[in-house]
Amino acid sequence: MELINLKKLAIQGEMEITFKEKASGRAWKVSRDGILKFAVPKPWGGDPLEHSPEQVMEVADEFSVAAADRRQVLDRKEMEEFLAKSLKSPAATKSADEERE
């Protein structure tokens, strides 16, 4: 699972995706426009830049997906399946093709 794919999914699905390592509470959020943000409120002590989004993504075991009035929490395996399915959809393929032009 890559951060760029979470950003694509957030933009295409108009959703916010928060990824979190439950043990430490470290979390980051991808907004509906694909912008990476600190999860609010900041769930861990210290400087958030001590933990890069990529570092947290490698060990994230909880993903919160919020779109319109729906919200669901997925574990890593469920998120990987959701991501693969969503990025293979016709709408996602069309957007990827349009980006190449």
Buried (B, 14 or more C-beta within 10 A) or exposed (E): BEBEBBBBBBBBBEBBBBBBBEEEEBBBBBBBEBEEEBBEEEBBEEEBEEBEBEEBBEBBBBBBBBBEEEEEEBEBEEBBEBBEEBBEEEEBEEBEEEEEE
